[in-house]
Each structure stands twice: as structure tokens, then as C-alpha cells.
């Protein structure tokens, strides 16, 4: 077994019958044409189903909206990247020279996609049950220690409801700036609550993500008295 196969066996207790699938799952599009994008597509579906089933079984009385939020908390890029980092996946990524130089082995989106690609590769290699076991192994206690559902509601919604409950106007989201190349934009958004004379900024790779971060910081500021 090569280094990557040994790592996978030790970290996720899985050994590929076809090692080429693992190599492909670890290969970013910057490295070569036969990369992990198709496997990531498949793995995303496998992961979504497994997490849906586990959330459904563990929260027998939860309504559909709460189940969706719990599943989203598991499959979002941030969660997957954290798992990938803990597993040491970044050390085994196959990246193009540009991505290597700019720290692609630590980039959230690349780590999350590669982890999903591994789930997809395991599915092709040994079927759904093996893929399910690999997902459960990767997530560990995250599949028992679920967050509070109320905390999972998106920050913009929570901020709006908090303001409305105090008869205050809706927040204003202003675009402060956009930087980066066309395929790697970085947005900065300012959230303003005029009646509270408060503002908070957020950053993200999409405008929506930046707005959500700004809203979360604003809510934190208003409820805990923190300054920007």
C-alpha cells in the first residue's frame, strides 16, 4: 500500500479494492483532467442520504424544517473541512503547482470536496453499506452530539426576528467591496441597524455567505453588547 492507502486504512478503516479510485478522489482539478469533481458529485449525494437517515432516526419527533437544519449543519463545507483537517486529508491531496503554493491543502472548499469524493469513491468501490460505514467513521461523535436546533437557524433570519420582536426596522446590508479573481471572489458586507446605531462586517466567498456572517456578528453585538 502507498502512503495514502495506509492513511485511509488507519483513519477511516477502509482499504480500496481499486486504489485508482482513491487517487482520483484526492486529485484536485488544478492537477489534471481526471480529477475528483465527478466523485465529489456522487459523494455529496451519498453523504446527504446517510446524514438524512441518521438525523431522521435520532430525532423522531422533529419537524421537517428542523431535520433539514440538522442535516445542513453536518454537510456544510465548514463541517466537512474540519473533519478533513482532523483526519489529515490535506497531506494527501494531489494539487497543481499553483494550488500548492497558495496553500490549497488547507483551503476549506478543496478539503470538503475531497472528503465527499472519498465517500463517492468508496461507494463505487464497495457499495452503499461500505460508504455509510465510512461516513459514520469520519463523523464520529458529531452524529451523537447534535447542536441545538434553534442555533442552526440562519443568522439573517434570527437577526430579523430579533429586531421585529423589539419593533425595530429591518437591517440594511451594504456591499463594501469585492476582491479577487473572477473564479475566486471575496466579498465584504456591512450590516447596519440604524435604530441601534450599530454596524458589523462580514466576509465570504459569496455575497450570501458574507451577509450571513455580518448578520451573525450583528446579532452577537446586539445581544451581548459587543462592539465591532
C-alpha positions in Angstrom: 0.0 0.0 0.0 1.2 3.5 -0.7 1.1 6.4 1.8 -2.4 7.5 1.0 -3.8 4.0 1.3 -2.1 3.4 4.7 -3.5 6.8 5.9 -7.1 5.8 4.8 -6.9 2.4 6.5 -5.7 4.0 9.7 -8.1 6.9 9.8 -11.3 5.5 8.2 -10.6 1.8 8.5 -11.1 1.3 4.7 -9.0 -0.3 2.0 -9.8 0.2 -1.6 -10.1 -2.8 -3.9 -9.3 -0.3 -6.7 -6.6 2.1 -5.4 -7.0 4.3 -8.5 -10.4 5.4 -7.1 -8.6 6.8 -4.0 -6.0 8.6 -6.2 -8.8 10.2 -8.2 -10.7 11.2 -5.1 -7.6 13.0 -3.8 -6.8 14.7 -7.1 -7.9 18.4 -7.4 -8.9 19.8 -10.8 -5.8 22.0 -10.7 -3.6 18.9 -11.1 -5.0 17.0 -14.0 -8.1 16.4 -16.1 -9.0 13.2 -14.3 -9.9 14.8 -11.0 -12.3 14.3 -8.1 -15.1 16.5 -9.4 -17.4 13.7 -10.6 -16.6 11.6 -7.4 -17.4 14.6 -5.3 -20.8 14.9 -7.1 -21.6 11.3 -6.2 -20.2 11.5 -2.7 -22.3 14.6 -2.0 -25.4 12.5 -2.7 -24.3 9.6 -0.6 -23.4 11.9 2.3 -26.7 13.7 2.0 -28.7 10.5 2.2 -26.7 9.0 5.1 -27.0 12.2 7.2 -30.7 12.5 6.3 -31.3 8.9 7.6 -29.3 9.4 10.8 -30.9 12.7 11.6 -34.3 11.2 10.9 -33.8 8.2 13.2 -32.2 10.2 16.0 -34.9 13.0 16.1 -38.1 11.0 15.9 -40.3 14.0 16.9 -38.5 16.8 15.0 -40.4 18.5 12.1 -39.0 18.6 8.6 -37.6 22.1 9.0 -35.5 21.1 12.0 -34.3 17.9 10.3 -33.2 20.0 7.3 -31.2 22.4 9.5 -29.6 19.5 11.4 -28.6 17.8 8.1 -27.2 21.1 6.8 -25.1 21.6 9.8 -23.4 18.2 9.1 -22.9 18.5 5.4 -21.8 22.2 5.1 -18.3 22.8 3.8 -17.1 24.2 7.2 -18.0 20.9 9.0 -16.5 18.7 6.2 -13.3 20.7 6.1 -12.9 20.4 9.9 -13.3 16.7 9.6 -10.9 16.5 6.7 -8.3 18.5 8.7 -8.7 16.3 11.8 -8.2 13.2 9.6 -5.1 14.7 8.0 -6.6 14.5 4.5 -4.8 17.7 3.3 -1.4 16.0 3.4 -2.5 13.5 0.7 -4.2 15.9 -1.7 -2.8 15.9 -5.3 -2.8 19.6 -6.3 -1.5 21.7 -9.2 1.6 23.8 -8.5 -0.4 27.0 -8.2 -2.7 25.5 -5.5 0.2 24.0 -3.7 1.9 27.4 -3.5 -1.2 29.2 -2.2 -2.0 26.6 0.5 -4.7 24.7 -1.3 -4.2 21.7 1.0 -5.7 23.9 3.8 -8.5 25.5 1.7 -11.9 24.7 3.1 -13.7 24.1 -0.2 -10.9 21.8 -1.5 -10.9 19.8 1.7 -14.7 19.4 1.8 -14.8 18.4 -1.8 -12.1 15.8 -1.4 -13.8 14.2 1.6 -17.0 13.9 -0.3 -15.1 12.5 -3.2 -13.7 9.8 -0.9 -17.3 8.9 0.1 -18.2 8.7 -3.6 -15.2 6.5 -4.4 -15.9 4.1 -1.5 -19.5 3.8 -2.8 -18.2 2.8 -6.3 -15.6 0.5 -4.8 -17.8 -1.4 -2.4 -21.3 -0.2 -2.4 -23.6 1.8 -0.2 -23.1 0.0 3.1 -19.4 0.5 3.0 -19.8 4.1 2.1 -22.3 4.5 5.0 -19.8 3.0 7.4 -17.0 5.3 6.1 -19.3 8.4 6.6 -20.1 7.3 10.2 -16.5 6.7 11.0 -15.4 10.1 9.6 -18.1 12.0 11.5 -17.6 10.2 14.8 -19.3 11.8 17.8 -20.8 14.5 15.6 -23.5 12.1 14.8 -24.5 11.9 18.5 -23.7 15.3 19.8 -26.0 17.4 17.6 -26.2 21.1 18.1 -29.3 22.9 19.4 -31.8 23.3 16.5 -32.5 26.9 17.5 -28.9 27.8 17.0 -28.9 26.4 13.5 -31.4 28.8 12.0 -29.6 31.1 9.6 -28.2 34.3 11.2 -30.1 36.7 8.8 -33.4 35.1 9.9 -32.6 35.2 13.6 -31.4 38.8 13.4 -34.6 39.9 11.6 -36.8 38.1 14.1 -34.9 39.6 17.0 -35.3 43.1 15.6 -39.0 42.6 14.8 -39.6 41.3 18.3 -38.4 44.7 19.5 -40.4 46.7 16.9 -37.2 47.7 15.2 -36.7 48.2 11.4 -35.0 45.6 9.2 -31.2 45.6 8.8 -29.5 47.0 5.8 -26.8 45.1 4.0 -24.2 47.1 2.1 -21.6 45.8 -0.2 -18.3 47.2 1.0 -16.1 45.7 -1.7 -15.2 42.7 -3.9 -11.7 41.5 -4.4 -10.0 38.5 -6.1 -10.2 36.9 -9.5 -13.4 36.1 -11.2 -13.3 32.4 -10.1 -12.2 33.3 -6.5 -14.1 36.4 -5.4 -14.1 37.7 -1.9 -17.0 39.8 -0.7 -17.1 42.2 2.3 -20.6 43.2 3.5 -21.6 45.7 6.2 -24.8 45.1 8.2 -26.3 48.3 9.6 -29.1 48.6 12.2 -29.9 52.3 12.2 -32.1 52.3 15.2 -29.4 50.7 17.3 -26.6 52.9 15.7 -24.8 49.6 15.1 -22.9 48.0 12.3 -20.9 44.8 11.7 -19.0 43.5 8.8 -18.8 40.0 7.3 -16.6 38.3 4.7 -17.1 35.3 2.4 -16.6 33.8 -1.0 -20.2 34.6 -1.9 -22.3 37.6 -1.1 -24.8 35.5 0.7 -22.1 34.0 3.0 -20.7 37.4 3.8 -24.2 38.7 4.6 -24.8 35.7 6.9 -21.5 36.4 8.7 -22.3 40.1 9.1 -25.8 39.2 10.5 -24.3 36.8 13.0 -21.8 39.4 14.2 -24.5 42.0 14.4 -26.8 39.7 16.5 -23.8 38.9 18.7 -23.1 42.6 19.1 -26.8 43.5 20.0 -27.4 40.6 22.3 -24.1 40.6 24.1 -23.2 44.2 24.0 -20.0 43.6 22.0 -18.5 46.4 19.9 -17.3 45.9 16.3 
